[in-house]
Amino acid sequence: MALIVKKSHLPGAGKGLFTTKAIGKEGKVIEYRGEIIGYNEYRRRARNQEDHYLFFLRSELSIDALHTPQYKARYANDAAGITRVKGIRNNADYIIFGDKCFIVASRDIKAGEEIFVNYTKSYWDYMRKRMKKAH
């Protein structure tokens, strides 16, 4: 898959992940890769707000892409997050296959489109709650 990282279409989101080739619905876009950590380390990082790129696979296994910027999946943003733009919608989901997680197209994605993946409602509820604590 030909994926590139450049400025996101979402204001304030920083970088985004874009495809240079069309991806069919249910096609695997990219594997979400990073450091594999256990539950206790996941909780420690979350408490220290070092959880910007943490993906919880199951009770004893998580992927942390914070210190692995070479893995491009971490740059996929959520169009349904805090900053929204009219007309921009998610086009992918995280799907777990055993001990791996992939971003998978939820619809046909055209060449040149930004990949937007559903982070889930529970993720955004958690982030909003944390942002309120910070203020």
Order of alpha helices (4+ residues) and beta strands (2+ residues): beta-beta-beta-beta-alpha-beta-beta-beta-beta-beta-alpha
